[in-house]
Amino acid sequence: MATSHPTSPGRDLPDAAVVEQVGGTLASLGMQLQPARVFAALLASEDGRLTSAELVELLGLSPAAVSGAVRFLTSVRMVRRERERGSRRDVYVVQDDAWHDVMVQKESLYGPLVVALTAARDAVGGGTRAGERMQLSVEFLEFVMAEMEQMASRWDEYKARRTTPPV
């Protein structure tokens, strides 16, 4: 059950058990634990917006830990920082379609890896077994990038056809 936050009258914090379940799952899949929990809290909040103080209260983290988690999440564009209306406090926001936005960042996600693998392939020699493995990795990532672009277009079409608004 959600609880009201004392510094934000009328706002409810998401259910801590839901946040921990989603955050724990993300962490078990490789995301750092605190960014996973912050992301889960934002996803589970009614309006997708929480202040640092709300995250500190909900997650039992220090302000510094929240700041570090948010820094990571903003660097990978999973959340964004805004100024809270009528206040000088920052509020952290997740988009309703956050997974789409993260997954289609193919150039920032895969681009540096393709560059590094290409340089490594050239350094070890393209005709070596190591070079061939690296080349196959490059080709796979290039394939994934092309597929992600097509998948993002299909997702946009799917969303446009939806007849039921998000729950």
N, C-alpha and C positions, 0 to 999 in steps of 0.2 A: 504494500500500500504506500502511496506517495505521502510525503510529509511536507508541511509548509516550511519555507525557509524564513527565519526571523528577519533577515535584512531585505527580503523581497516580498512584501505583503501580497497575499493572493496567489503567489506562484508555488507550484508543487514541484518537488524534486521527484525524479523517477524512482521506481521501486529498486532498492539496493540489490535484491536477489536477482532481478532481471539484468541489472548492470553487471553484476559479478559473473553471471552465467555467460553472457555474450563476451564480456571482456576476457574471461578465462579461456573461452573457446578461441578467440583471436590470438591470445598469448600462446596457447598450445599449438597454434599453427605457425608461430614464428614471430609475431609482432611483440615488441617489448611490452611488458606487463602494464606499466603505468599509462603509456599512450593508448593501449588497448582498452583499459578501463575508462579513460577519459572519452575516447571515441564512443564506447558503448553507452556511457552516461548521456552524451549528446544525442545519440540515436534514440535513446529511450525517453528523452524529455519531450514533453508535449509539443513545444514549439521549436525544438532543435537548438535551443539557446540556453547557455548557463554561464554565470560569472565565475571567476576564479574562486570567490568565497563560497559559492554554491558547490563547486567541485571539491573544494577542501572539506566542506561539511559532509557531503555525500560519500566521498571516497576515503575520508580519513587520512588524506595526504597533507604534506606541508605545502605552503604556497610555492616554494621553490620546486617541489616535485611536480606540481600542476604546471608551473611555467615551463619546465623542461619537457613535459609530455606535450604541451600545446605547441612548443617550438618545433618538436619533431612532426606533429600532425600538420602544422601549417606548412612546413618545408615540403611535405609530400602532397600538399593541397587536399588533405582529407577534411580539414576544418579551416575556417577563416576567423580573423579577429575583427570585431567591430566595436564602436563606441556605444555603450548602453544609452538608450534614449533618455534625455534629461539628466545625464550623469556624466562624470568624467571616468567612470569605470569601464574597463573592457569587458566585452561579452564574447564568448566563443560560440561559433555557429557551425552547424553541419547542414549541408544541403539535403533535401528530401531524397534526392537521387545520388547520394554520395558515392556509392559503388561505381556507378557509371562514370562519374567525373574522375575518380581515381584510376580506373582501369583503362580509360582512353588516353591517358597521359603517356602514350607509348614512347614518345621521343625522350621524355625525361626519365622514364623507367628503364627502357631498353636501349636507348641511344648510347649512353656512356658505356654500357656493357658491350655493345657491338663494337664500339671504337677500341676498347681495351682488348677484346678478344682478337680483333683484326690485327692490332699491333703485336700481340703475343704470338699469333700465328706466323706473322712475318718474321718475328725474332727467332722462333724455333725452326722455321722452315716449313713452307706449305706442303712439301712432299713427305714430311715425317709423319709418323702416326699421331704424335701430339698435335702437329699442325692440322692434320686431317680432322681430328676431334674438335679442334677449335673452329675450323671452317664449318663443320657440321653445326656447331653451336651458333655460329653467326647466321647461317642459313635458317636455322630453326627460329631464332629471334626475329629475323626479317619476315619470316612467314607469319609468326605470331602478330607482329605489328600490322601486317596487311590484313590479317583476319580480324584483328581488333577494330580496325576501321570499318570493315564491312559489318561486323557485329554491332557496332555502335549505331550505324545507320538502321539496321533492322530493329534495334531496341527503340530508337526514336519513332519508327513506324508503329511498333507495338504499343508504345505509350499513347500515341495519337489515336489508336483504335480502342483504347480502354474505355469501357462504359461505366465502370465502377471507380469512383475516386478512391485514392489511397485511404486505408482505414486509419 
